Amino acid sequence: MQPLEGKIVIDSCNVIGRIDDRIYGGFVEHMGRCVYGGIYEPDHPLANGSGFRVDVLSYVQQLQIPLIRYPGGNFVSGFRWEDSVGRPEDRPVRIDLAWKSIEPNRVGLHEFTQWAGEAGSRVMMAVNLGTRGAAEAADLLEYCNVPGGTQLSELRKSHGQHEPYHYKVWCLGNEMDGPWQICNKTAAEYGLLARETGKAMKRLDPSIELVACGSSGSYLPTYPEWDATVLDLAYAHTDYLSVHAYINDKNSDLPNYLAQSLQFEAYIQSLVSVCDYIKAKHRSRKTMYLSVDEWNVEPFNWLNNDGVDQPVVGPALCEGNFSLADAVVFGTMIIALLKKSDRVKIACLAQLVNVFGPIMTEKRGIAWRQTTYYPFLHASLYGRGTAVHVHVSSPKVDTTDFTDVPLVESVAVAHDDGGLTVFAVNRSVDRALELELDLRGYAPFTSLRRIELTGQQPDTYNAASSPDAVIPREQTTGLQSDLSPTVRLAPLSWNVIRFT
């Protein structure tokens, strides 16, 4: 079958903006097997002295994640921070109301902060604005960030942590618009609470940055009025509006699934518009940025353990296999984030291990990388610098829900050392595509390195028995001052094209 043809134009003057490294953040929630049985399994042969699996830690380290959101998620709306400090053996065991699991509190603030540090990450802390309020949030901040001389900072010292944790970014609750959330609220109720909580926390530590809860999804009837109301009340005391987005393939054919990042991009743009409207309304000079602190593809149903008679520690929730098709859609979400990186400054892949994770584990067994691990790895390694707009000319198709879907999705990143990386996806299920790259305003490059993730079948996935069923392939070729090279994109593929 003859390949299709397409062209992208990359002009060095067509800059989107500087990419904040925190766009490659992660998320660890006390949910399912993310913590217990995921990052933490003290009886595993590869557990370190603190009970954390070093094989899992190694995979996380390779991703070079600068920021990890913790401890939730829905979990945080019932979180009692006092339960997670002090000697682990003295901490209470409770039932977590969000996921109906047993929470033994063996991993708490100190243990997780140490693990995140070993992973090369800072902690993005969340406060409980479900069952608790401004006073408890300020108490947690005092415990974590005040150097000493107060009751709670001295309590931290007595627990063996003499230096403050210096958490910089704080989430003011989680998905408070969602009816599934413990003590969810109206936009006015939450906006007032976020404003007063933010006011108290910034008086205690003016250096922190605060994330207000935005809409949990564009499908909710309160979107986008929720965002406008919350920002109208809390604009002066917050720095980011959160965005949560999951793309799923339930009841969707493959071409339609592959196009859904277009809706994700439109969702982000709509919330940028809401932020700018409130900025104008308040005559503010401050620009509100976005924190997409939960995002992922969702190829399988949300699960809970309603049918379990007795709650357990670390039930298997939201676990499944990510296919090649999922990895390609995942790649289009990364491209969408980079295309909006002038306003998206923080993004957290939900979650890192087991629960929708790019890393999976077996109890007392191996850890392996899902197909989605690789696009995230490539973006984190090669997607730092300045985002550059890409003008795409490619064949277009119509799907069930979308019209004029370009088969090529792409963005470029200019690096500080003069190099250039192009991320590109071929959405065609069965046709390769010859892609011409027209580079304008760049010095001649001497080599081109290609990384390609593709396969024979869209539903192929990695598993414990076949962890390398879908892995990237690399090749390097020389260039002779060619500013318009042509590369072939395989059908249904994620591609990294690096010029040096």
LINLIN-V766518 format. One record per residue. N is the residue number from 1. PHI is phi in whole degrees, -180 to 180 (* if undefined). Layout:
[[N & PHI] [N & PHI]]
//
This chain:
[[1 & *] [2 & -65] [3 & -70] [4 & -75] [5 & -126] [6 & -154] [7 & -148] [8 & -125] [9 & -113] [10 & -119] [11 & -106] [12 & -62] [13 & -85] [14 & -93] [15 & -85] [16 & -84] [17 & 160] [18 & -71] [19 & -84] [20 & -76] [21 & -57] [22 & -70] [23 & -68] [24 & -104] [25 & -80] [26 & -126] [27 & -148] [28 & -127] [29 & -117] [30 & -76] [31 & -145] [32 & 54] [33 & -104] [34 & -68] [35 & -92] [36 & -84] [37 & 98] [38 & -115] [39 & -74] [40 & -124] [41 & -153] [42 & -62] [43 & -95] [44 & -79] [45 & -59] [46 & -104] [47 & -76] [48 & -85] [49 & -64] [50 & -96] [51 & 93] [52 & -92] [53 & -73] [54 & -77] [55 & -69] [56 & -66] [57 & -59] [58 & -62] [59 & -63] [60 & -67] [61 & -58] [62 & -63] [63 & -76] [64 & 53] [65 & -85] [66 & -82] [67 & -148] [68 & -128] [69 & -76] [70 & -161] [71 & -99] [72 & 180] [73 & 80] [74 & -53] [75 & -56] [76 & -70] [77 & -74] [78 & -125] [79 & -73] [80 & -106] [81 & -62] [82 & -63] [83 & -70] [84 & -105] [85 & -127] [86 & 86] [87 & -68] [88 & -54] [89 & -70] [90 & -97] [91 & -81] [92 & -74] [93 & -99] [94 & -134] [95 & -92] [96 & -79] [97 & -74] [98 & -71] [99 & -115] [100 & 54] [101 & -119] [102 & -84] [103 & -107] [104 & -83] [105 & 59] [106 & -76] [107 & -107] [108 & -126] [109 & -58] [110 & -66] [111 & -64] [112 & -69] [113 & -63] [114 & -64] [115 & -63] [116 & -61] [117 & -62] [118 & -66] [119 & -79] [120 & 85] [121 & -122] [122 & -98] [123 & -95] [124 & -101] [125 & -89] [126 & -115] [127 & -109] [128 & -85] [129 & -113] [130 & -93] [131 & -84] [132 & -131] [133 & -148] [134 & -64] [135 & -65] [136 & -68] [137 & -65] [138 & -66] [139 & -62] [140 & -63] [141 & -63] [142 & -62] [143 & -60] [144 & -85] [145 & -114] [146 & -76] [147 & -60] [148 & 170] [149 & 89] [150 & -122] [151 & -57] [152 & -79] [153 & -68] [154 & -71] [155 & -64] [156 & -59] [157 & -62] [158 & -67] [159 & -86] [160 & 99] [161 & -105] [162 & -76] [163 & -88] [164 & -63] [165 & -76] [166 & 57] [167 & -64] [168 & -94] [169 & -108] [170 & -129] [171 & -91] [172 & -88] [173 & 85] [174 & -148] [175 & 44] [176 & -72] [177 & -84] [178 & -82] [179 & -65] [180 & -79] [181 & -80] [182 & -64] [183 & 59] [184 & -64] [185 & -136] [186 & -74] [187 & -61] [188 & -67] [189 & -61] [190 & -70] [191 & -58] [192 & -65] [193 & -66] [194 & -63] [195 & -62] [196 & -72] [197 & -67] [198 & -62] [199 & -61] [200 & -66] [201 & -67] [202 & -75] [203 & -69] [204 & -78] [205 & -146] [206 & -66] [207 & -83] [208 & -77] [209 & -117] [210 & -118] [211 & -112] [212 & -88] [213 & -71] [214 & -94] [215 & -62] [216 & -78] [217 & 176] [218 & -73] [219 & -80] [220 & -76] [221 & -66] [222 & -84] [223 & -78] [224 & -99] [225 & -60] [226 & -54] [227 & -63] [228 & -65] [229 & -66] [230 & -61] [231 & -67] [232 & -58] [233 & -87] [234 & -117] [235 & -57] [236 & -70] [237 & -114] [238 & -130] [239 & -120] [240 & -140] [241 & -109] [242 & -78] [243 & -132] [244 & -119] [245 & -151] [246 & -125] [247 & -101] [248 & -124] [249 & -110] [250 & -65] [251 & 58] [252 & -132] [253 & -77] [254 & -62] [255 & -58] [256 & -69] [257 & -61] [258 & -66] [259 & -94] [260 & -73] [261 & -67] [262 & -63] [263 & -70] [264 & -60] [265 & -65] [266 & -66] [267 & -61] [268 & -61] [269 & -63] [270 & -64] [271 & -75] [272 & -60] [273 & -64] [274 & -62] [275 & -59] [276 & -71] [277 & -64] [278 & -68] [279 & -58] [280 & -67] [281 & -61] [282 & -89] [283 & 53] [284 & -90] [285 & -93] [286 & -86] [287 & -93] [288 & -87] [289 & -101] [290 & -107] [291 & -120] [292 & -84] [293 & -89] [294 & -147] [295 & -154] [296 & 177] [297 & -85] [298 & -136] [299 & -80] [300 & -141] [301 & -69] [302 & -62] [303 & -126] [304 & -139] [305 & -107] [306 & -58] [307 & -84] [308 & -84] [309 & -66] [310 & -126] [311 & -57] [312 & -130] [313 & -79] [314 & 62] [315 & -69] [316 & -79] [317 & -117] [318 & 52] [319 & -110] [320 & -177] [321 & -108] [322 & -90] [323 & -90] [324 & -58] [325 & -60] [326 & -61] [327 & -65] [328 & -68] [329 & -63] [330 & -56] [331 & -62] [332 & -67] [333 & -68] [334 & -60] [335 & -61] [336 & -61] [337 & -62] [338 & -69] [339 & -67] [340 & -109] [341 & -72] [342 & -71] [343 & -120] [344 & -89] [345 & -107] [346 & -133] [347 & -147] [348 & -128] [349 & -66] [350 & -109] [351 & -109] [352 & -83] [353 & -134] [354 & 66] [355 & -76] [356 & 57] [357 & -81] [358 & -74] [359 & -120] [360 & -121] [361 & -134] [362 & -105] [363 & -60] [364 & 55] [365 & -124] [366 & -85] [367 & -114] [368 & -144] [369 & -102] [370 & -72] [371 & -61] [372 & -71] [373 & -58] [374 & -74] [375 & -60] [376 & -66] [377 & -59] [378 & -63] [379 & -65] [380 & -65] [381 & -77] [382 & -116] [383 & -109] [384 & -112] [385 & 143] [386 & -117] [387 & -75] [388 & -124] [389 & -66] [390 & -116] [391 & -88] [392 & -105] [393 & -121] [394 & -152] [395 & -57] [396 & -123] [397 & -134] [398 & -104] [399 & -123] [400 & -56] [401 & -112] [402 & -133] [403 & -119] [404 & 54] [405 & -83] [406 & -69] [407 & -72] [408 & -107] [409 & -119] [410 & -156] [411 & -153] [412 & -123] [413 & -131] [414 & -91] [415 & -97] [416 & -64] [417 & -87] [418 & 97] [419 & -77] [420 & -143] [421 & -121] [422 & -115] [423 & -100] [424 & -145] [425 & -122] [426 & -103] [427 & -80] [428 & -64] [429 & -77] [430 & -134] [431 & -124] [432 & -70] [433 & -139] [434 & -82] [435 & -112] [436 & -87] [437 & -111] [438 & -98] [439 & -98] [440 & -121] [441 & 88] [442 & -108] [443 & -65] [444 & -57] [445 & -96] [446 & -104] [447 & -148] [448 & -130] [449 & -113] [450 & -115] [451 & -124] [452 & -130] [453 & -118] [454 & -155] [455 & -175] [456 & -82] [457 & -128] [458 & -61] [459 & -94] [460 & -68] [461 & -143] [462 & -90] [463 & -145] [464 & -58] [465 & -82] [466 & -146] [467 & -70] [468 & -117] [469 & -64] [470 & -128] [471 & -137] [472 & -74] [473 & -116] [474 & -126] [475 & -154] [476 & -127] [477 & -131] [478 & -84] [479 & -124] [480 & -117] [481 & 55] [482 & -90] [483 & -96] [484 & -137] [485 & -70] [486 & -119] [487 & -125] [488 & -98] [489 & -96] [490 & -65] [491 & -59] [492 & 49] [493 & -140] [494 & -107] [495 & -132] [496 & -120] [497 & -118] [498 & -114] [499 & -105] [500 & -131]]
//
